[in-house]
Amino acid sequence: MPEYRAIRANQSMLETIFNPQLAAEITLQPIEAFGFDAAIIFADILPPLMGMGLQLEFVKGEGPRLENALSGPGDIDHLATPPAEATNLANTLEAIRLVTAELTPRGVPLIGFAGAPFTLASYAIEGGGSKNYLKTKALMAGEPSAWKRLMTKLVTVQADYLIQQAKAGASALQIFDSWAGLALGREDYRRYVLPYNLKLVQMLHERVDVPVIYFSTGTGAYLSDVATIGSDVVGVDWRVPLDEAWAQIGTERPIQGNLDPAALLYPWPELKLRVDDVLARAAGRPGHIFNLGHGIFPSVPVENVRRVVEYVQSGRLPGTSSQLPVTSEQSQVTRPTGILVMAYGGPDSLEDLPGYLSDIRSGRPTTPAVLEEIGNNYRQIGGRSPLLDISKAQVAALAEHFDPEKYNFYLGMRHWSPWIEDVVGQMIADGITEAVSIVLAPHYSKLSVAKYHQKVEDGLDMYHGRINFTYIDSYHDHPRLIQAFAERVQEGLSRWPEEEWDNVHVLFSAHSLPVRIMKMGDPYDSQLHETAELIAQAAGLPDDKWSWSYQSAGRSPEPWLGPPLDEHLQALAEQGVRDVISIPVGFVCDHVEILYDIDILAQEIAGKLGMRLERPPALNTDPLFIETLADVIQSAVNSEQ
């Protein structure tokens, strides 16, 4: 607003906040300009940290900065817990008195606010905003007693500050947890954050008789946990549809939200559609407070704010804060279909290897000898798995085949970050209700692809979501996939003179699995052989010029599918074969099973046998493979429509 910018032109952020007359004037400006149903005091969540002994400044173009951020447990013991009236916060309390003196005769309530303990803790530890909150998490999990002392002090300070705001005249109190949901998953939130939020709300209810609103961002996947804090109202961000959020917290509890703040930048027809969607999801139920799903952007046109306020208020029904009659056409807001692409996962560095192997082994320890052996394998291919980078490139190429307005693409890993379960949680938070999932493995097995499907189900359970997933089991015989592999055969043959092609043998392979799958009626083995036969036909290979083997078997003592690649190479050498093309049809991109097991280990074996072994490039982002995925996904989408 121009009025606000005029005040701030000659005043810093802290100077403005700590000037009661200016803070009161800024608080009243939106009421005068737009006629909101309630005002919120002009302040910031961070000044309480100043009273505790931290040095706060707002740096232009950067945001808040704390010069003496907490560097360890010892710093926490030096933090003070003074009453709000004894610090600069007294200026905000005076601003509240000035504003309520103006608004109470008009019947307009004022909302006071403060930051939640975790959000303030993260600022105090990180020294400002953060992308990953590593310092905060390190203290939280690594120094639990220090974390408890810090959070207890913050609860004490914030409880007193909010209580004093209510006594100064605030009609409601809002707790802003801006970072908890963006930094933490459900279990960390439950363990390290929720108990302190619960204590803070309890202290407020014991001391003042005003409603308490708790607002958090990024917690859409575990709002049912957020609801247990006991706040009178739950504020939700725009990432989760209002009706789904309300169902999680319980429709008997009032809810506040949740228009996407960016929508205020849209042209009015599109903005109106987004407002209608929020109102339609409220469905006329009492207890909905229409609001943004986070803060407003400075570049928002003032006229858009005015139109939204007038539009919402013009349709208010008794018992609601903001509800319009919504037509059936308005309520049919199209949501994008989610496309979840899944891959196995791999360590990003050698330091990640123990955790990665632990996940594969369901927590069972890996012996030092095995860890060293596998670590050496990764060292020989660059010290990390390229799987995540290639998978991201595959998803990016795949997304180009779809309308971005209608489809949202996601990538999840079975055994490493980004974990499939957490990606499903993100899909829930994004409001996805219909989705297709596909594994970057063309052949189905109960011990492979089915495990990915189960991870999706685990994610739905973990994040209490409701997404209708269509699972793609296999695409092993898709014509474009066959063509892509057949072209690999031809590329391999081209490495020999044409007159020598009759002497070249093509060896297909895939990851071995335990033999017990055969007794389960598992189609894995039969699908792989069918793929090999189709490729051989497409490439014009005579039956005696190709064969099959399994590779990369696990270390368990049970029998695994064979013949093993190394033994099969030995058998081929004994038959007089000297030239071999390796086509690992069970893999669709380069990772350790190709880069080490074939390019290094199998090459070493072949060399000792006097054989020449050539491996054409993996599919990776080959257009034919990407078209295969796109076609299979589109068919799955069409089948559900």
Helices and strands as residue ranges (DSSP letters): H 2-8, H 13-17, H 20-34, E 39-40, H 47-51, E 56-59, E 63-66, H 73-77, G 84-86, H 89-103, G 104-106, E 110-115, H 117-126, H 134-142, H 144-168, E 172-177, H 180-183, H 186-188, I 189-193, H 194-207, E 212-216, G 220-222, H 223-227, E 233-235, H 242-249, E 255-259, G 261-265, H 268-282, E 288-292, H 302-314, H 328-331, E 337-343, G 350-352, H 353-360, H 368-379, H 387-399, E 407-413, H 420-429, E 434-439, H 449-462, E 468-471, H 479-493, G 498-503, E 504-511, G 515-520, H 524-539, G 543-545, E 546-551, H 565-574, E 579-584, H 592-595, I 597-602, H 603-608, E 612-614, H 623-640
